[in-house]
Amino acid sequence: MTAPAVVEVDFPGLAARPIEEDDAPALHALERAIAAADHPNWAWTEEELRDDLGHSWVDRERDTLVVLDGATPVAYGSAVLAPVRETGVRVRLEGGVHPEWRGRGIGRRLLAWQEARGLQLLGGCTEQLPGWLAVDADERATASQRLLHRAGFDVVRYFNELQRDLAAPIPELAPPAGIRFERLTADRVEAVRQAKNEAFRDHWGSQPTPEEQWETYLGSSTTRQDLSFVALDGERVVGLLISEVNPEEWELQGARTSYIGLVGVVRDWRRRGIAPALLAAALAAYREEGLEKTSLGVDSENPTGALSLYTRMGFELTGRELAYRKTF
């Protein structure tokens, strides 16, 4: 792997510069247009865009780029080195091009910039671990898939998107003996982070979540702690279910929806009925909240058998996300 000394920014006829804090509203509008074309069932909120670009490990001057026609953003991208590098060194690539500006080479040039910056970030790491440039694409985003294939990225994993109608019967499942469920509260945030890191340690591509990232996620306006649950063995958190509700997506999805961001059980408590009981508790809470549908994403090769669990609980396949990687 050879990291370039200089990352070229080359968008003929257009301006390009690092993303600034004041760009958030315009980037949000751009992202909504991208979502309508590429992943019409979900969209970033402006808050989520600000949070992702505001983390301490993001060098916005070097890691981000917005492409402009005059003052109007027509594309944006980022290449960000993950803050935790326990089993691998990962640079995640995010961004896209407005549908009306596609077919002009902007996406190809943007991806080339992202890859060059990603190689610089990988080249600056001292860990003797596998290095990845990582980017995901919805199976409906065929233009993105063609671009990634031409650039030499390979599909290495599939993530199934599942949805459940909350009008369907919800099973009544009690926690296993010795376990109690409680709603997530602020005093358990750190304990839940530790349980999440333990529960996902053997999941493909997962790295421990650092405190800053966890606090941002749980503090987001779309994360509903009051609709999230923890499973407790005494005072030890052994299971968790984190719920998200984004009203901006309701029009896109045609229903009042929620999203199950995380479901996890620590290894020594797996296969004892905690996960299905957590799901049942959350589904009942969603229905009581007046929500109509809920969805989640799961690795098609999840080692815990989660996919079969979700289908038994009434979830149905609605789409797939493709995980692309370049490995070094």
N, C-alpha and C positions, 0 to 999 in steps of 0.2 A: 504494500500500500504506500503510495506516494502522495503526501498532502501538498496541495498547491500553496505557494508562498503568497499569492494574491488571488482573491476571489473576484472574478470579473462580473460587472453588472452591465448587461448589454440588452437594452430594449429599444430598438430604433423607433424614433418618433414619439416615445413615451418617456416620462420621468420615472425615476426609481430612487427610493431613499429608505432608511430605517423607519420602522413604525414608531409613531409618537403616541403619547397618552391621549391626546385630543383626537386621534384617528378612530377611537373606539366606536362612536355612533355610525360613521360611514363604513367602517369595516363590518359592523353588525348588519347593515343593509346589504353589503356585498355578500356576506356569508348566507343571508337568507335567500338571495338569488341563486347561489351555488347549491344550497340545500334543496331548493325546488327542483333542480335538474338532476342532482346526484344522489340525494338521500332524503326524499320528500317526507319521510315519517319522523325526522328529528332535525333539530337545528340548535346551534349554539345561542345562548343569550349574550347580551352585551357584557353582563357581569362576568360570565365564564371566559370570554375573550380577554377582558381586562385581567382577570386572575391568572390565566395561563401565561400572559406576557409580563406579569408583574412579579413572578417568583424571583427569589434572590439568585438563582442559578442561571437566569436568562440574561445574557448580554444583549440587550435590545439593539444597541448600536451595530453589532456584528452578526447577531443571530436572526434578525428579522428584516423583512423587505416588503414594501408596498409599491406597486406599480400604478402610476397615475396618468390619466388623460386629463391634462389641466390639473384641476383640484379633485377630480373624481377617481377614487380607487377602482381599478379594473381587475386587479389580481393582488394576492398577497401570499407570503410564504414565511416559514420559519424552519430553522434547523437547531434543535436544542439538545444538549447533552444531558442525559438523565442524571439526577443528583446522587443516586445510589448505584454502585457498581459492584455488587456482591458476586454475581455469577456471570456477568457480561457487561460490556460497555456499549450502551445504546444511544444513538442519536435519532430522535424522532422528528420526522418531517411532516409539517402541517401546511395547509393552505389550499389555494385553488384560483381558478380564473372565472370571471363572470361569463355566463353562457353566451351572451351577445358578442363577446370578444374572443371566442374560441376559434380555432382554425387559422390563426395568424402567427403561430410560433411562440406565443407568449408562454404557454404551459411548458414547452420544451426548454425554453431559456430559463424559466423560473426553476424547473427541476434541476437543471445544470448548476444554477447558483446554489441551490440547497445541497446538492451532492458535494460540491466543492467546499462549501462551508462545513458540511458534515465531516469530510475527510480531514479538514484542519482540526476539528474538535477531537476526532479519534486519534489523530497523530500527536496531539498534545497530552494524551493519557499515558500513564506509566504502568497501568495494570496489565499483567500478562494473561489476558482473558479474550474470548471471542469478541469481535467488534461488529456492530450491526448498524446499518442505515435502515430505519424502520418507517414504513408508511402503510396505512390501511386504505382500502377502497371498498365501497358498497358494490355488490354485484350488479346493481343497476347503472353504475358509473362506468360505462363501457369506454368512454373516451379516456378516462384516467387509467383504466386497465391497459389500453393500447399504449399509452405514453410510458407507463412503467415497464411494460414488457420490452419496448424498444430501447429503453435505457438500461436494460440488463437486470431488472429486479425480478425476483422469483416469488411465486406464491408458496408460502411455507406452512400456512395454517388457515383453517376456515372457522369462523365463529357464527353460530346460528342465532338468528334473531327470532324470538318466540313471543307470542301474545296470548292473553287469556281474557275471555269475556267474563266480567264480574257478575253478570246476570246468571251464569251457570252455577249449579250447586257447589257450595264450598264445604269440604269435609271438616268435621269437628275433630281435631287431633290434639290430644293433651300432650304436654311435655313428658319425656320419660321420667321415671322415678328418680328423685334427687335433684331434678332440674326445675328452675322456675324462669318464667319469661317476664321481662320488664321493658317498658318503653325506654328508648335511649335518652339519657339526660347528660347535661354538661359535665357532671362529675365523673362520668365513666368514659369520656372521650379518649383519654390516653390508654386506658385498659382495653378499649375496643380496638384501638390501633394495633396494640401489641398482639391481640388475638387475631386480627386480620392478617398481620404479617406471618404469624405462626400457621394459620389455616391455609394460606396460599403459597407456602414455601415450596411445595412440590408441584405447583401449577406451571405450565409451560410459559416461559417468558416473564414470569412474575418476579419483581424485586420488592424488597421491603419499602413501605411507604414512609417517608420522613415526616417529622412532626409538622413542619411548615405546610407541606402539601396536604396532609390529613386535616389540619385545622382549616385550611382554605376550603376543602371539599365539604366538610361537615358544617362550615359556617356559611356556605352558599345559600342564597334565597331559594334555590331549587331543591336543596337537600332538606327533607322533612324529618327532623329528629323525632317529632311527635308521632310519626307513622313508621318509625324504625324500631327494631326490637333487638334485645340481647338475651342470650341464654346464659344463666348463671348456675354454676356449681358452687354453692356457698357464695363467696364474693368473687370467685374467678370467672371471667368471661370466657365461655367455651364455644359460643356461637353468636352470630350476628346476621342481621338483615337490614340493609340501608336502603331507604326509600327516597325517590326523587319525584317531584311534581313540577312540571314546567308548563304553565298555561299557554305559553307561546306556541306549543306544539299541538294544542287541542284542535285548532283550525286545520292544521296540516293532516291530522289523523282522523278528523271527523268525530271525535269523542273526547270526553273528559278522561284523561289517561294519567297513569303513573308509570314510573320505571323503577325496577328493582336493580339498583346499582351494584350491590354486593350481597352474596349469600355465602357464608363460610362457617365451617365447624372445625375446631382443632382436631388433630389426628386421633388422639386417644378417646374422643367422644363420637367419632364417626360411626355411621351405620347403627345408630341406636334410636333413630326417629326424631332427632332434633331438627334437621333441615326441613322435612315435610311439615312438622308442627309449626315452625317459624313461618313457613309460607302460608299455611292456613290462617295463622293469626294475622299476618299482613293483609291477605286477601279480604278477610272479614273487616279489618280496619279501613281498607280502601272503599269497600262498599258502603260502610257507615259514613264515610266522608263524602259520599255522593259521586264517587268516581265510577266510570263505566268499563274501562279496560285497563289492563296493566301489561307490561312487556319487560323483557330482559334479554341479555345476550349471554351465550355460553359457548365455550370452546367445544368444537365437535368431537375432540378427543380428550375431553376432561377426564382425569384419572379417577375421580370420585364417583362416577356414574351419574353426574348431575343431569345430563340430558334426559335419561330415562325417568329420573325423578320428576322433572318438569312436565314431561308429557303425561305421566300418571296423574299429575295435579291439574291437568286440563289445559296446559299451554300447547299451542300449535305453531308450527313453523311458518314464518312470514317472509323471511329473507336471510341473506348471508352477508357477512363482512369478510373480505379477503385480506389476510396479513401478508404484506410484501416485505422482503428483506434483501439486502446485499450484505454478505458476510465477509469479514476480513480476519 
